[in-house]
Amino acid sequence: MHLAHRWAIARGLAADGLGGAETCPVVVLELNDADGRRGLGEASPSRRYGENIGTVLDFLKRIEPQRLSPRDVAGSMAYLESVAPGNHAAKCAVNLALLDLAARQAGQPVCDFLGLGFTEGRHVTSFSIGIDAPETIRKKVAAAAEFPILKLKLGGPRDHENLTALRQAAPHKPIRVDANEGWRSKEEALRQIEWLAESAPPIQFVEQPLPADLEPRDHAWLKARSPLPLMADESFLGAADVPRCAEGFHAVNIKLIKTLGITGAVEALQAARHAGLQTMIGCMIETSILITAAAHLAELADFLDIDGNLLITNDPYTGASASRGVVSFAKSPDPIGLRVREAAPPPAAPARPASGQPISRP
């Protein structure tokens, strides 16, 4: 996928505080049933979790398709675990395709198939601004004027300048801050969070201020002193992480590529809410397959950050929309399953006539 702007977060910065990527590869999976129905899935692997396009493809090649059934999603996922541990992104792709097929066989959208429903006009996603030079931050924020909530990536050497640039372009919008493990000690993180709380309200929360591999007591120490709510991302993969994250965070970010897909995401969202944690559904750089799959779970989330398809210029699929940040299925091209279809190809450029040849018109 081609990004509208070079995308940089704290983990990918060069010595000058810039860096990032201009493209993001994904894998799209199709499963077909005996009646010709098709289920779509997607993997957007992250090096942070030891995965890449190669590991996804290698895992998918090991699957025996006859062992997968949309009528037994739980059994199918158990089979995938027997193939190899890990490989969260690849298993996510299979899970999405299975549930797309299962909901299609039932004649329902996924959200209704899961008994969740979806309330139009209620769910709003933030729009993410990656790390960049301050002058570029201002341009990105101006281009995102229609979105009511912004999420700013921090964790680099120009954090203060970049936040100032955002506030100059959007003085009053609510902000979510994501450090992506960029503040290396609890003391540094506390200084940065205190600065955020004083200098740029309203800030809704700070996402993953510390490296996930620090001792749990460091996260708990920061939670006890932070003037702003803290949200786990890299510290949280799935439901099993809820007890530990409840000690160090106020909220958790659930991403389908971390939870092995929709099934694990529902489990994680319900477990987190039961433990008193707030929940956000997040994303990677993704097409409308993964983004729309996440939108089906919106009723279980306090916050949404599902803008990965809005950050690319060549999304090959269309599904849920997010005009002015409001996530909606009202114009989805398919009434059942994931509600995703291939996007219409761009119109072909007219053929250029040979020199001296007129263009024929009807």
DAKAMO-V72420 format. One record per backbone hydrogen bond with DSSP energy under -0.5 kcal/mol. NH is the residue of the N-H (numbers start at 1). CO is the residue of the C=O. If there is no record, write none. Layout:
nh=NH co=CO
nh=NH co=CO
This chain:
nh=3 co=1
nh=3 co=22
nh=4 co=311
nh=7 co=21
nh=8 co=6
nh=10 co=154
nh=12 co=9
nh=13 co=10
nh=14 co=18
nh=17 co=14
nh=20 co=12
nh=21 co=7
nh=24 co=1
nh=27 co=43
nh=29 co=41
nh=31 co=39
nh=33 co=37
nh=36 co=33
nh=39 co=31
nh=41 co=29
nh=43 co=27
nh=49 co=46
nh=50 co=47
nh=51 co=46
nh=56 co=52
nh=57 co=53
nh=58 co=54
nh=59 co=55
nh=60 co=56
nh=61 co=57
nh=62 co=58
nh=62 co=59
nh=63 co=60
nh=65 co=63
nh=67 co=64
nh=68 co=65
nh=72 co=69
nh=76 co=72
nh=77 co=73
nh=78 co=74
nh=79 co=75
nh=80 co=76
nh=81 co=77
nh=82 co=78
nh=83 co=79
nh=83 co=80
nh=84 co=80
nh=91 co=87
nh=92 co=88
nh=93 co=89
nh=94 co=90
nh=95 co=91
nh=96 co=92
nh=97 co=93
nh=98 co=94
nh=99 co=95
nh=100 co=96
nh=101 co=97
nh=102 co=98
nh=103 co=99
nh=104 co=100
nh=105 co=101
nh=106 co=102
nh=107 co=103
nh=107 co=104
nh=108 co=103
nh=110 co=337
nh=112 co=109
nh=113 co=109
nh=114 co=110
nh=115 co=112
nh=116 co=111
nh=117 co=111
nh=120 co=118
nh=122 co=119
nh=123 co=119
nh=124 co=122
nh=125 co=325
nh=126 co=304
nh=127 co=149
nh=129 co=151
nh=130 co=128
nh=131 co=8
nh=136 co=133
nh=137 co=133
nh=138 co=134
nh=139 co=135
nh=140 co=136
nh=141 co=137
nh=142 co=138
nh=143 co=139
nh=144 co=140
nh=145 co=142
nh=147 co=144
nh=148 co=324
nh=150 co=174
nh=151 co=127
nh=152 co=176
nh=153 co=129
nh=154 co=178
nh=159 co=156
nh=162 co=158
nh=163 co=159
nh=164 co=160
nh=165 co=161
nh=166 co=162
nh=167 co=163
nh=168 co=164
nh=169 co=165
nh=170 co=166
nh=174 co=148
nh=175 co=202
nh=176 co=150
nh=177 co=205
nh=178 co=152
nh=179 co=207
nh=180 co=207
nh=181 co=208
nh=182 co=179
nh=183 co=209
nh=184 co=182
nh=189 co=185
nh=190 co=186
nh=191 co=187
nh=192 co=188
nh=193 co=189
nh=194 co=190
nh=195 co=191
nh=196 co=192
nh=197 co=193
nh=198 co=194
nh=199 co=195
nh=200 co=196
nh=204 co=175
nh=204 co=202
nh=205 co=175
nh=206 co=229
nh=207 co=177
nh=208 co=231
nh=214 co=211
nh=218 co=215
nh=219 co=215
nh=220 co=216
nh=221 co=217
nh=222 co=218
nh=223 co=219
nh=224 co=220
nh=225 co=221
nh=225 co=222
nh=226 co=222
nh=231 co=206
nh=232 co=251
nh=236 co=233
nh=237 co=235
nh=241 co=238
nh=242 co=239
nh=245 co=241
nh=246 co=242
nh=247 co=243
nh=247 co=244
nh=248 co=244
nh=249 co=245
nh=250 co=230
nh=251 co=230
nh=252 co=278
nh=253 co=232
nh=254 co=252
nh=254 co=280
nh=255 co=253
nh=258 co=255
nh=259 co=255
nh=261 co=256
nh=265 co=261
nh=266 co=262
nh=267 co=263
nh=268 co=264
nh=269 co=265
nh=270 co=266
nh=271 co=267
nh=272 co=268
nh=273 co=269
nh=274 co=270
nh=275 co=271
nh=276 co=273
nh=277 co=272
nh=278 co=250
nh=280 co=252
nh=281 co=303
nh=282 co=254
nh=282 co=280
nh=286 co=284
nh=291 co=287
nh=292 co=288
nh=293 co=289
nh=294 co=290
nh=295 co=291
nh=296 co=292
nh=296 co=293
nh=297 co=294
nh=298 co=295
nh=300 co=297
nh=301 co=298
nh=302 co=279
nh=303 co=279
nh=304 co=124
nh=305 co=281
nh=307 co=305
nh=310 co=307
nh=311 co=307
nh=311 co=308
nh=312 co=309
nh=313 co=2
nh=318 co=341
nh=319 co=320
nh=321 co=328
nh=325 co=322
nh=326 co=323
nh=327 co=123
nh=327 co=325
nh=328 co=321
nh=332 co=329
nh=337 co=108
nh=339 co=336
nh=341 co=318
nh=343 co=316
nh=353 co=351
nh=357 co=354
nh=360 co=358
